[in-house]
């Protein structure tokens, strides 16, 4: 007599296809359906285009949208906080009802922005895994709340980097159930992309152009303005250096794109920097680049685009606040630069722009490192081992 698969409910904080969405999708793809049946809850509190749930539909995973209470900055005000509490209460009770009715065995909350999953798991006495993709700096109250709440409300807290774990331990040094699970990606998909000529032709790049690119949401923390200011220092000495910025803004923050365009114009870089908006052909875009940059100016826990750039065989420049230092080997696969030093960033860009052999050597070293340490297969295997441990009550302290 066959035993029915156990059921796991993933409670997710968005319905897009940026870092945390991509990683969750890979974790679900790695699921052994003979052992586990996954389902996903996504929020509908903002008008998403539904990119993530379309991918779930393709792999035949049940998903549903609900008015889920997601910690967003709009709630950090005297008027916003009561609204959040109302959403929190309703969505926690709704999740608890789903968990009981459909018999889920384990609950997984993807990102610390979704609190209701943990509380619904507690109400229904289900084991809970909290997967932290963030390094929260402010507001301080939220940083302290999540650092103390996540270990208390979970069998295991997974952090995507040691940087995130240490950040959490600063506010909760007694926590013993925090474990690092480095993200992994489909390395072959990026290593074998064939769209270099197509993308470069689309944007009018010549063979002599050295193209620098970043793929990230347009936000204050991702540092696109920082990169533009560094680019301005090179516009006279590096005439063939071009920049491709891929990504859009979160709903309600579209003004950040306008501000970035204004910065580009004020710096005299309108012919050098191109904003593309969101694109679904990331592997081909990375193939078209010569240098991959993630100039984050706020802590970036374990940015997926750094792994993607490495897998694509590109040298990567990233900033030193967060998990990039666990991916990039300084001077070997790329460079780590400060978050607020345009001069250093421009110098590193100039070094790579001036030496094709250096770009090739660093890109090849980065690709080897991605294959050795950051594959989706390794990540999926480690994740489902944790899920099985939690389900059977055999998890170990970190």
N, C-alpha and C positions, 0 to 999 in steps of 0.2 A: 504494500500500500504506500503510495507516494505521499510525501509530506508537503503541504501547501507552503509556498514561499511566505516569509515574513514580510511585513509592510513597513516602509519608512516614509515619513512625511517631511519634505523639505520646505521650509518657510523662508522665502527669499525676499530681498529688499527692492528689487527692480524688475523691469521687463525690457531690457535692452541687450546689447551684446558688447559690453565693455568688460573690464578685467574680471570682476567677481562673477558675472554672468557666464563668461567663457569657461572659467574654472569649474563652476557648478555643472555646466553642461558636460564637461569632460568626466567629472566624477560620476554623473548619472550614466553616461555612455559606458563606463567601466563596470557597471552593475551586472552581476550574474543574475539574470532574471529567473533562473531556477531556484535561487536562494532568497531573492528580495524583489518585491514589487514597489517601485518608487512612484510617488506622486508629489506634485509641487504646488504650493500656494504662492501667488505673486500679488503685488498691490495694484490697485486701480485708483489710487488717490490722486494721481496725475495722469494726463493723457498720453500714455505710452503708445508707441507704434506696434508693440507686440513682437519684437524681433526674437526675443528669447523663447516665448511660447510657440512661435512658429517652428523653431528648431526642435522643441520638445515634441511637437506634433509629428515631425518627420521621423522621430525615433519611437513613436507610439508610446509616449509617456503622458499620463493624465496630468493636466494642469487646470487650475481654476483661479480666477481673479476675485479678490474681495477687498473691501475697504480696510486694508491692513494698516495698523498704526506703525509707521516708519518714522524714526527720529529724523526730522528735517529741521533746518535752521529756522524755518518760518514759525515753528512752535516755541522757539526760545524767546518768548515775550509774555508779558502779563495777559495779553488777550489770547495768544496762541496756546499756552500751556493747558488751560482748561479744555480746549478743543482736542488736544492730544490725549488727555486723560479719558475723554469720552470715547475717542476712537480706540484707545488701548483697551478699555473695559469691554467694548462691543466685540472687537476682533479677538480678544483672548477667549471670551465665552464662545464665540463662533468656532474658533479653532478647536476648543475643547470638545464641542459638540461633534465636529467632524472626526476627531481622533477616536472618540468613543463609538460613534455610529459605524465607522468604517474599520475599526479594529487595528489602528496603526500600533506597531510595536516599538518604534523609535522615532523621535522627533529631532530634526536637525535644523538649526537656525543659521542661515548663511549671511554673515555680516552682523556686527554688533548693533546695527541700526534697527534690527527687528527684535523687540522685546517680547511681543505676545507669544511667540513660539515657546519660549522657556516657561512662561507662566502657565500656558495651556498644558504643557507636559507635566508640570508640577500638579496642576489640578486633577489630571487624569492618571497620575502616578506612572507616567512613562519615562524611560531614560532619555536624557536630552544631551545632545552634542551642540556646542556653540562654536561656530567657525568664524574667527576674527580676521578680517581682511584690512583692518584700519589701525592707524595710530592716532587716536583722538588727543588733540592738544587743548582745544577749547570748545565750548565752555568747560571750565574746570569741574563744575558740578557733574557734567555728563561724563567726563573722563573718569572721575572717581566712582561714579555710579556703575559704569560698565566694568571697570576693573574689579570691583568688589562683587558685583552681581553675577557676572558670567561664571566664575568658578563655583560660586555657591549654588547656582541654579542648574549646574551641568555635571554629568558624569565625567566628561572630558571637554576641555576647551582646546580647540585646535587653532594655532596661530600660523599664518603663512610665512613667517620668518622669525628668526631669533630676536630681531629688532622689535617686533611686535610683542613677543613674550616678555622681553626685558622691560619694555615700556609699561606693560600691564603689571609686572612684578614691582615696579617702583611704587605703585599705589596699593599693592596687595602682596607684600612679600611672603605672606604665610601660605599662599596658594600652592597646592601640590599636584593639581590635575591639569596643568597647562602643558601642552605638547606641540612641538613644531612640526608642521607638515608643509614643506616647501611646495609651491605650485609646480606643475609640469604642463607641457604643451605637446601638441602633435609636431614634433621636430621635423619629420619628413615633409609635412605639408609646406613648411617654410623653406626647407633646404632645397626642395625640388620645384619651387614656383618658377614659371616660365614667362611671366608677364613683363619683364624688364623693358623690352623694346616698346611694347604697347603703352605702358604707363609713361615712359619718357617721351614718346611721340605725342601722347595726349596733352602733355603740358609743355611741349615745345623745347625740350632739353636737347642740347647737342651732345656729341660724344665727349667733347672737352669739358662740359659742365660737371662739376662735382656737386652732387645733390645730397643735402642734409635733410633728414626728415624726422618727425616725431608723430606718433599715432596716439592720441590721448584726448579725452574730453577737454573742451575749452573751459578752463576754470582758473581761478586765482592761484590755486595750489600747483597746477601742472606746469607753470612757468613759461608759457609761450611768449609772454612779454619779456621775460629774462633772456630768452634765446634771441629775440629780436634786438635787444640792446647789445648783446654780444655780437650779433651779425653786423650791426652798424659800425663797429670798430674795425671790421674787415672789408667794408664795401669798396674802399679805394685800393687795397693791396691784394684782394682776392676776387677779381672781377668775374671769375667763372664759378664762384660759389653760390648755389641756389638753395632755397629752403622750401620744403613741402610740409605743411602743417595739416594733419588729417584729424578730424573730430568735430563734434558739434557741442553745443552748450546744453546743460540740463534745462528742462522745462521751467520757464520763468526767469532764466538767467541769460536769455539771448542777448541782452545788452552787453555782455562780456565779449561777444564776437565783434560788436560795433566798436567797443573800446579798443580791442586788439587791432582792428583795421585802422583806427585813428592813430594808434601808436606806430604802426608800420608806415603810415603816410608821413607822420611827423619826423620819422627817422630817415625818410627818403629811400625806403626799401620796397616800394610798391611793385617794382619790376623784378625783385629778387625773392620775395616771400609770397607763396601762394597758399590760400586757405581753401580746403576742398570740401569741408563739411564731413559728415559721416560717410564712410565707404565700407562695403562688405568684402572688398578684394584685398585685404591686408597683406596676404603673402606676396601678391604681385607688386603692391606698393613698396614693400620692403625690398623686393628684388631690384626695384628701380633705383633704390637709394645707394649711396656710397658710404654714408655715415648715418648711424641711428643715434638720436639724442633724446633723452628724457630729462628736461631741465627743471624738475619739480622744485618748488620753493617752500613747500610744506612737506611734512614727513610722508613718504610714500612707502607703504608697508612691504610690498614685494611686487613691483610693477610688471605686469605680464608682457608689456611691449619690450622690456629689456630682454626677456627670454626669447621673444619672437625675433628681435634683431640679431641675437646671438645665433639662433637656429638658421636664420637667413644668411649667415656668414658675413655679417657686417660688424665693424668695430663699433662699440657702444660707449657713449659718454653719458654718465648719469650723475646726479647729485648725491651728496654724502649724508643725507638725513633719511634713514629708513633702511629698507632691505636690499637696496641695489648693491651694497658692498658685499653681500652674500652671494651675488651673482657675478659681478664684474671683477676680474682679477686685474688690479691696477698695473698698467704698463704692459700687460700681456694680452688681454682681450678687449681692452679699452681704457677709459680713464674715469676716475671719480673726481668730481670738482665740487667746490663749495656752492651753497645755495644762493650766494649773494655777491659773486665776484665775476662780473662780466669780462674782466681782463683775463682771468685764468681760463674761463670757458672759451673765449675767442682764441687764446693761444693754443689750446688743445685742438680746436677746430682747424686752425691754420696748419698745425703739424700734420694732421691727417690729410687735409686737403692737398698738401704739398708732396705727399709721398704715397703713390699707389702701392708700392711694395709693403709699406707699413700697414696700410688699410687691409691688404690681402692677408698678411701674416696675422694681424689681430683678429680679423674675421674668421679665419680658419681655426685659430685657437679657441675663439668663442663658440664656434659650432661644435668642436670636439667636447668642450665643457658642457654644452647643452645636452649632447647625446649621453654623456657620462652621468649627469646629475639631475637633469630637469625634464625628463620625458613624462608624458601623460600616463604611460604604463606604470612607472614607478609610483607616481602620485596616486593613481587609482588603486593599486595593490595595497599601499600603506593605508589609504583611507578606509577601504572596506574591511581591512583587518581591525581597525579601530571600531567600526560599526559592529562587527561581530563580537568584539570584546565587550562593548557596552551592552549589547543585547543579552549576552550571557552572564554579565556581571563580573567578568574576569579582567577588567581594565586595571592597569598598573599606574601608580603615581609617577610623575615625571622626575 
